[in-house]
Amino acid sequence: METTLEIQKKRAIIRIDGPITSDNAHQFQEKLDDVLETEATQLDIDMSTCRNISSAGIGKLLIFYKKFMKRNGKIEIIKSSPTVYDLLKTIKLDQLFTINMN
């Protein structure tokens, strides 16, 4: 998995290429932690080339969500592969933030 982070004033964009597994979820967490070090209040996550996210990756996302909400932050999955979209909808994460397909 490769991740990139782009900051545009109060908006952060994380792009994920490859699956988020228990072996690399710490890399995902590092990017999320980098967002917390900025003044961003909007996080857009591009998961269009992420074919799978493990429970470890979902856990990192939920921990970040709790921290980000303390600053009134907003998270949106701006693009998602069909597999990840179905998984996130199944576990009802769409009730916490917006999840879009490609």
C-alpha positions, 0 to 999 in steps of 0.5 A: 500500500502507498499513501499520499497526503496533500494539504490545501488550507483547511482540507487534507486529501489522503490517497490510498493505492493498494489494500490496507492490511493488518501489516500496513495499517500503521502507515495509514495511521501515520498519514491520519496522525499527520492530518491531526498535526495540521489545521485541516477540518476536512479530510477527503480520502480517495480509496478508488485504487484500494481494493480491501481494508482490513479490520485493523485499517477500519480501527485506525479510521474509527480512532481518527474519526473520534479525534477529528470530531473533537475539532469539528472535522468532517470526513468524506470518502470521495472515491471508493472501489466497489469492494471497499464501498460495499464493506463500509456500507455493510458495517454502517460507516456511512452513518458517520461520514459520506462514502462515495463510489468512483 
